[in-house]
Amino acid sequence: MQGTEYGDHSLEQSMRSELRQLLLEERPLRVYCGYDPTATDLHLGHTITIRKLRQFQDFGHEVTFLIGDYTALIGDPSDKNKTRPILEKEEVQRNARTFAEQAFNILDSKKTVVRYNSEWLSKLGFIDLIQLAQNFTVQQFLARNNFALRITNNEPIYLHETFYALMQGYDAVAMDADVQVGGTDQLFNIVVAGRKLQQSVGLQPQVGIVLGILPGTDGEQRMSKTMGNHIPINSSPEDMFGKVMSIPDHAMDAYWRLATRYSPEQINQHVSMIESGQKHPKDAKIELASEITEIFWGAERAKYAKEHFRTVFQAGALPEDIEDYNVSIDSSLIDVLVDCRFSDSRSAARRLIEQGAVKLDSVKILDIKTKLGKSDSIILQVGKRRVINLVVGIE
């Protein structure tokens, strides 16, 4: 139950009690978590639930990595204050191809069942949907925080968005699940919808293992590729280490609890040492970055990433293997920042320059109208971690 958050003590105690009773049956439990392939890459935030699946796997339980190729067509409204765009089927299928492969960085591929919820959701008819819907009231949906907020802000709630909870709940029915793992944003879908639909067909209701949400590198918003505050699990060990080091000090507690292999006792010891001044926050963060990088890349690669960080970012040296990037002569600095993905937009690029975060050949640039000039190559730096060699061409 480490890392669980229910927001209600009685609900937490109920889930603990039910899980204990299931374990006393001394059989492998059917455990799953669903992942909607709305993007191509998994990030560190996704791995919180994947690592919980691995814990169940290590204890001998049956783990299913469920790819929500059908639920992704609607999009989960659970954490959204606006309607999600409906994805094309081809885009969902393209994203789904990489999901399981990335998850096997954590899960044992030989012990993991991979399924797609189109297997059963695509077979539901209109009458089936009505029968599922009759288990819920409109008031139950409208009372959810995100829907209530949208009503307050006069934002529309489309009818199809209420289908998502029915579809996810039916996943639990189709798989006769004992345990479903998910984040706090899935509390309604897991503990209300899933359990109620299971009971409606005479099944024992599943236990919900509901975990806290990992904040992104900004330390405030949940980790999200859309927000640009994510740490991809298929990035390099050096990039992963550097991005963990960039999180604010106040976010370390959440990372210790959710993204490491440490026990609650070890985590409490770290927190106590920082609060008492026995350990400097930067030293604690280096240990945190080493631990997270080691989970995905192993001890040797994590050690190299640590030394790389100290050499490049703490000592101020440039890396030896700077990537080349071809640009046209007389390109504007703003265009280059956007083209090489050091900035998400031209307006964001302007802000980076005005804030003094951009250097050309180690010289800080403050003029947003700067052009590259006629040098054969120029080292472009943005902040402490993003460095690229601009190879200037004729055109």
WOMOLIN-V59557 format. One record per residue. N is the residue number from 0. RES is the residue in three letters. PHI is phi in radians with two decimals (NA if undefined). PSI is psi in degrees with one decimal (none if undefined). D_LAST is the distance of its C-alpha to the last C-alpha in whole Angstrom. Layout:
BEGIN
N;RES;PHI;PSI;D_LAST, N;RES;PHI;PSI;D_LAST
END
This chain:
BEGIN
0;MET;NA;5.5;59, 1;GLN;-1.06;133.8;57, 2;GLY;1.53;-2.3;54, 3;THR;-1.34;146.6;56, 4;GLU;-2.49;122.0;56, 5;TYR;-2.03;-16.6;58, 6;GLY;1.25;7.3;59, 7;ASP;-2.69;118.0;63, 8;HIS;-1.12;-40.4;65, 9;SER;-1.15;-37.0;68, 10;LEU;-1.16;-41.9;65, 11;GLU;-1.05;-45.8;64, 12;GLN;-1.11;-36.7;67, 13;SER;-1.13;-44.1;68, 14;MET;-1.15;-40.3;64, 15;ARG;-1.06;-45.4;66, 16;SER;-1.12;-44.0;69, 17;GLU;-1.16;-38.1;68, 18;LEU;-1.13;-41.4;66, 19;ARG;-1.05;-42.5;68, 20;GLN;-1.12;-38.9;71, 21;LEU;-1.12;-41.3;68, 22;LEU;-1.15;-29.9;68, 23;LEU;-1.21;-14.7;72, 24;GLU;-1.29;-10.6;72, 25;GLU;0.91;51.9;70, 26;ARG;-2.46;157.6;68, 27;PRO;-1.11;129.4;64, 28;LEU;-1.48;148.9;63, 29;ARG;-1.57;107.6;60, 30;VAL;-2.07;137.3;57, 31;TYR;-2.61;163.3;54, 32;CYS;-2.50;142.0;51, 33;GLY;-1.80;144.4;48, 34;TYR;-2.32;118.4;45, 35;ASP;-1.45;122.1;43, 36;PRO;-1.38;67.8;39, 37;THR;-1.49;-7.1;37, 38;ALA;-2.54;171.0;34, 39;THR;-1.46;-25.4;33, 40;ASP;-2.00;143.6;34, 41;LEU;-1.54;144.0;37, 42;HIS;-2.08;177.7;37, 43;LEU;-1.00;-33.1;40, 44;GLY;-1.07;-37.9;42, 45;HIS;-1.11;-31.5;43, 46;THR;-1.29;-11.3;44, 47;ILE;-1.06;-47.0;47, 48;THR;-1.31;-33.3;49, 49;ILE;-1.12;-39.8;48, 50;ARG;-1.19;-31.1;49, 51;LYS;-1.18;-39.4;52, 52;LEU;-1.04;-40.8;52, 53;ARG;-1.11;-36.5;52, 54;GLN;-1.05;-45.9;55, 55;PHE;-1.09;-39.7;57, 56;GLN;-1.08;-43.4;56, 57;ASP;-1.14;-24.5;57, 58;PHE;-1.59;7.8;61, 59;GLY;1.62;14.3;61, 60;HIS;-1.60;162.1;60, 61;GLU;-1.53;116.2;58, 62;VAL;-1.90;130.9;55, 63;THR;-2.02;125.8;53, 64;PHE;-1.65;103.8;49, 65;LEU;-1.65;122.5;49, 66;ILE;-1.67;117.6;46, 67;GLY;-1.47;66.2;46, 68;ASP;-1.21;-22.6;44, 69;TYR;-1.58;-41.9;46, 70;THR;-1.14;-29.4;47, 71;ALA;-1.14;-22.7;43, 72;LEU;-1.16;-29.3;43, 73;ILE;-1.56;-48.7;45, 74;GLY;1.65;130.4;43, 75;ASP;-1.28;121.3;46, 76;PRO;-1.54;3.0;46, 77;SER;-1.02;-37.4;48, 78;ASP;-1.95;17.6;46, 79;LYS;-1.99;139.8;44, 80;ASN;-1.68;0.3;45, 81;LYS;-2.42;160.5;43, 82;THR;-1.16;133.6;43, 83;ARG;-1.28;145.1;41, 84;PRO;-1.22;144.3;39, 85;ILE;-1.39;127.0;40, 86;LEU;-1.47;153.3;38, 87;GLU;-1.31;145.7;37, 88;LYS;-1.01;-39.4;40, 89;GLU;-1.13;-38.6;37, 90;GLU;-1.15;-41.6;35, 91;VAL;-1.08;-45.7;38, 92;GLN;-1.12;-37.4;39, 93;ARG;-1.15;-42.8;35, 94;ASN;-1.16;-38.0;36, 95;ALA;-1.11;-28.9;39, 96;ARG;-1.05;-31.4;38, 97;THR;-1.64;-13.6;37, 98;PHE;-1.09;-55.2;40, 99;ALA;-1.09;-40.6;43, 100;GLU;-1.03;-41.9;41, 101;GLN;-1.19;-36.4;39, 102;ALA;-1.13;-26.6;43, 103;PHE;-1.27;-1.0;44, 104;ASN;-1.13;-22.7;43, 105;ILE;-2.06;-47.7;46, 106;LEU;-1.36;154.1;48, 107;ASP;-1.41;110.7;50, 108;SER;-1.07;-28.9;49, 109;LYS;-1.32;-18.0;52, 110;LYS;-1.96;7.3;54, 111;THR;-1.89;131.1;52, 112;VAL;-1.66;126.6;52, 113;VAL;-1.85;124.3;49, 114;ARG;-2.31;162.3;50, 115;TYR;-2.11;133.4;48, 116;ASN;-1.33;-4.5;50, 117;SER;-1.13;-19.4;49, 118;GLU;-0.97;-36.6;52, 119;TRP;-2.05;-32.3;55, 120;LEU;-1.19;-32.3;53, 121;SER;-1.19;-14.8;52, 122;LYS;-1.68;-6.1;56, 123;LEU;-1.29;136.1;57, 124;GLY;-1.75;-179.1;58, 125;PHE;-1.12;-40.7;59, 126;ILE;-1.09;-39.4;62, 127;ASP;-1.05;-43.2;61, 128;LEU;-1.12;-40.2;59, 129;ILE;-1.09;-42.2;62, 130;GLN;-1.13;-35.6;64, 131;LEU;-1.20;-42.1;61, 132;ALA;-1.18;-27.1;61, 133;GLN;-1.22;-5.5;65, 134;ASN;-1.48;-5.1;65, 135;PHE;-2.30;158.2;63, 136;THR;-1.87;157.5;63, 137;VAL;-1.09;-36.4;61, 138;GLN;-1.04;-36.0;62, 139;GLN;-1.07;-39.9;61, 140;PHE;-1.27;-42.8;57, 141;LEU;-1.22;-20.7;57, 142;ALA;-1.36;-13.8;59, 143;ARG;-1.12;143.1;55, 144;ASN;-0.93;-46.3;54, 145;ASN;-1.22;-37.0;50, 146;PHE;-1.23;-41.0;52, 147;ALA;-1.07;-39.4;54, 148;LEU;-1.16;-39.3;52, 149;ARG;-1.17;-35.0;50, 150;ILE;-1.12;-44.5;53, 151;THR;-1.05;-39.3;53, 152;ASN;-1.54;7.7;50, 153;ASN;1.04;33.9;51, 154;GLU;-1.61;142.4;48, 155;PRO;-1.24;148.1;49, 156;ILE;-2.12;116.0;50, 157;TYR;-1.54;146.8;49, 158;LEU;-1.01;-37.5;52, 159;HIS;-1.10;-21.8;50, 160;GLU;-1.18;-26.4;49, 161;THR;-1.31;-17.2;53, 162;PHE;-1.20;-25.7;53, 163;TYR;-1.02;-47.1;51, 164;ALA;-1.08;-36.5;54, 165;LEU;-1.13;-42.3;56, 166;MET;-1.17;-44.8;53, 167;GLN;-1.18;-37.8;53, 168;GLY;-1.08;-36.1;57, 169;TYR;-1.24;-25.3;57, 170;ASP;-0.96;-44.4;55, 171;ALA;-1.12;-35.8;58, 172;VAL;-1.17;-49.0;60, 173;ALA;-1.07;-33.1;59, 174;MET;-1.73;-0.4;59, 175;ASP;0.82;55.0;62, 176;ALA;-1.29;142.1;60, 177;ASP;-1.57;-35.9;62, 178;VAL;-2.45;133.7;59, 179;GLN;-2.09;132.4;56, 180;VAL;-1.78;141.2;54, 181;GLY;-2.99;173.2;51, 182;GLY;-1.48;171.4;50, 183;THR;-1.08;-25.1;52, 184;ASP;-1.20;-13.5;50, 185;GLN;-1.78;11.2;52, 186;LEU;-0.96;-47.8;55, 187;PHE;-1.12;-45.7;56, 188;ASN;-1.11;-36.1;55, 189;ILE;-1.48;-55.3;56, 190;VAL;-1.46;-27.4;60, 191;VAL;-1.75;-64.6;61, 192;ALA;-1.12;-52.0;59, 193;GLY;-1.06;-48.9;59, 194;ARG;-1.15;-40.3;62, 195;LYS;-1.18;-41.2;64, 196;LEU;-1.19;-35.8;63, 197;GLN;-1.09;-45.6;64, 198;GLN;-1.11;-33.1;67, 199;SER;-1.16;-21.2;68, 200;VAL;-1.92;13.7;68, 201;GLY;1.50;15.0;70, 202;LEU;-1.63;154.9;68, 203;GLN;-1.21;130.0;68, 204;PRO;-1.17;142.7;65, 205;GLN;-1.24;157.6;62, 206;VAL;-1.55;133.6;62, 207;GLY;-1.68;119.4;59, 208;ILE;-1.74;97.4;57, 209;VAL;-1.80;117.7;55, 210;LEU;-1.85;154.4;53, 211;GLY;-1.13;160.2;51, 212;ILE;-1.67;130.5;47, 213;LEU;-1.36;126.2;45, 214;PRO;-1.25;158.0;43, 215;GLY;-1.37;-172.1;39, 216;THR;-1.17;-13.7;37, 217;ASP;-1.40;-13.8;38, 218;GLY;1.38;1.3;42, 219;GLU;-2.08;-62.6;43, 220;GLN;-1.39;154.0;41, 221;ARG;-1.07;149.4;42, 222;MET;-1.10;131.2;39, 223;SER;-2.77;136.1;37, 224;LYS;-1.13;-35.8;33, 225;THR;-1.07;-38.6;33, 226;MET;-1.37;-14.1;34, 227;GLY;1.30;16.2;31, 228;ASN;-1.96;26.7;34, 229;HIS;-1.73;162.9;35, 230;ILE;-2.13;99.6;35, 231;PRO;-1.11;140.3;34, 232;ILE;-1.39;-13.1;37, 233;ASN;-1.74;15.3;34, 234;SER;-1.38;174.4;32, 235;SER;-1.27;157.5;32, 236;PRO;-1.06;-34.3;35, 237;GLU;-1.15;-41.2;33, 238;ASP;-1.18;-42.5;32, 239;MET;-1.09;-45.6;35, 240;PHE;-1.05;-47.2;37, 241;GLY;-1.10;-38.6;35, 242;LYS;-1.23;-36.0;35, 243;VAL;-1.13;-39.4;39, 244;MET;-1.13;-19.9;39, 245;SER;-1.48;-8.2;37, 246;ILE;-1.23;150.2;40, 247;PRO;-1.16;153.7;42, 248;ASP;-0.99;-37.9;45, 249;HIS;-1.20;-16.0;47, 250;ALA;-1.54;-7.6;46, 251;MET;-1.05;-37.3;47, 252;ASP;-1.01;-44.6;50, 253;ALA;-1.12;-39.2;49, 254;TYR;-1.18;-40.2;46, 255;TRP;-1.02;-47.5;50, 256;ARG;-1.25;-35.9;52, 257;LEU;-1.83;-27.4;49, 258;ALA;-2.02;8.4;47, 259;THR;-2.09;172.8;49, 260;ARG;-1.67;7.5;51, 261;TYR;-1.28;149.4;54, 262;SER;-1.36;162.5;57, 263;PRO;-0.97;-35.5;58, 264;GLU;-1.15;-43.0;60, 265;GLN;-1.14;-39.8;57, 266;ILE;-1.13;-44.8;55, 267;ASN;-1.07;-35.7;58, 268;GLN;-1.15;-42.4;59, 269;HIS;-1.05;-48.2;55, 270;VAL;-1.06;-43.3;55, 271;SER;-1.10;-41.4;59, 272;MET;-1.17;-36.2;57, 273;ILE;-1.21;-45.6;54, 274;GLU;-1.13;-32.7;57, 275;SER;-1.49;-7.2;59, 276;GLY;1.50;4.2;57, 277;GLN;-1.24;-24.2;57, 278;LYS;-2.33;131.1;54, 279;HIS;-1.27;140.8;51, 280;PRO;-0.95;-35.9;48, 281;LYS;-1.17;-39.2;45, 282;ASP;-1.14;-39.3;47, 283;ALA;-1.12;-38.1;48, 284;LYS;-1.23;-35.1;45, 285;ILE;-1.09;-41.3;44, 286;GLU;-1.14;-39.4;47, 287;LEU;-1.12;-46.9;46, 288;ALA;-1.10;-38.0;42, 289;SER;-1.11;-43.7;43, 290;GLU;-1.11;-47.6;46, 291;ILE;-1.15;-42.8;43, 292;THR;-1.13;-38.6;41, 293;GLU;-1.12;-34.3;44, 294;ILE;-0.98;-40.9;45, 295;PHE;-1.69;-26.0;42, 296;TRP;-2.13;-6.3;41, 297;GLY;1.58;165.0;44, 298;ALA;-1.13;-42.5;45, 299;GLU;-1.15;-45.8;43, 300;ARG;-1.16;-35.0;40, 301;ALA;-1.17;-38.5;41, 302;LYS;-1.12;-42.7;42, 303;TYR;-1.11;-42.1;39, 304;ALA;-1.07;-37.1;37, 305;LYS;-1.13;-46.3;40, 306;GLU;-1.16;-37.7;39, 307;HIS;-1.06;-43.4;35, 308;PHE;-1.10;-45.9;36, 309;ARG;-1.11;-39.9;38, 310;THR;-1.23;-47.7;36, 311;VAL;-1.43;-45.7;32, 312;PHE;-1.75;-30.9;34, 313;GLN;-1.53;-39.7;37, 314;ALA;-1.49;-11.9;37, 315;GLY;1.46;6.5;33, 316;ALA;-1.36;157.4;32, 317;LEU;-1.58;148.4;28, 318;PRO;-1.17;155.9;28, 319;GLU;-1.34;-30.2;28, 320;ASP;-1.91;63.0;26, 321;ILE;-1.28;132.3;23, 322;GLU;-1.25;141.0;20, 323;ASP;-1.49;147.2;17, 324;TYR;-2.48;119.4;14, 325;ASN;-1.38;131.8;10, 326;VAL;-2.37;159.4;8, 327;SER;-1.44;149.9;5, 328;ILE;-1.10;144.1;6, 329;ASP;1.16;17.4;9, 330;SER;-1.13;145.1;9, 331;SER;-1.36;150.4;13, 332;LEU;-1.09;-36.3;16, 333;ILE;-1.09;-44.4;17, 334;ASP;-1.07;-41.7;15, 335;VAL;-1.15;-42.3;14, 336;LEU;-1.03;-38.6;18, 337;VAL;-1.31;-44.2;18, 338;ASP;-1.10;-39.3;15, 339;CYS;-1.58;10.2;17, 340;ARG;1.14;29.7;20, 341;PHE;-1.47;-9.7;22, 342;SER;-2.56;144.2;23, 343;ASP;-1.39;-21.3;24, 344;SER;-2.72;166.6;23, 345;ARG;-1.14;-38.5;21, 346;SER;-1.15;-38.6;25, 347;ALA;-1.17;-35.8;26, 348;ALA;-1.11;-41.9;23, 349;ARG;-1.03;-43.1;24, 350;ARG;-1.12;-39.7;27, 351;LEU;-1.05;-43.8;26, 352;ILE;-1.15;-47.2;25, 353;GLU;-1.11;-28.4;28, 354;GLN;-1.49;-0.6;30, 355;GLY;1.35;23.1;29, 356;ALA;-1.59;-3.1;27, 357;VAL;-2.00;132.5;24, 358;LYS;-2.23;144.1;23, 359;LEU;-2.06;120.0;20, 360;ASP;0.87;47.6;22, 361;SER;1.21;6.6;25, 362;VAL;-1.80;125.3;25, 363;LYS;-1.17;131.8;26, 364;ILE;-1.89;128.3;24, 365;LEU;-2.07;-8.8;25, 366;ASP;-1.63;117.4;23, 367;ILE;-1.22;-13.1;22, 368;LYS;-1.61;6.6;19, 369;THR;-1.04;136.0;18, 370;LYS;-1.96;161.9;14, 371;LEU;-1.28;-29.9;13, 372;GLY;1.48;-158.6;12, 373;LYS;-1.95;15.4;11, 374;SER;-1.16;149.3;13, 375;ASP;-1.18;-38.2;13, 376;SER;-2.61;148.5;14, 377;ILE;-2.43;135.0;16, 378;ILE;-1.51;119.0;19, 379;LEU;-1.80;126.4;19, 380;GLN;-2.13;136.9;23, 381;VAL;-2.22;114.4;24, 382;GLY;1.17;-149.4;28, 383;LYS;-1.71;-19.4;30, 384;ARG;-1.98;-15.1;29, 385;ARG;-1.86;114.4;25, 386;VAL;-2.36;135.5;23, 387;ILE;-2.60;149.9;20, 388;ASN;-1.72;112.6;17, 389;LEU;-1.46;116.5;14, 390;VAL;-1.68;112.0;12, 391;VAL;-1.53;122.9;9, 392;GLY;-1.71;-176.5;6, 393;ILE;-1.42;-37.9;4, 394;GLU;-1.61;none;0
END
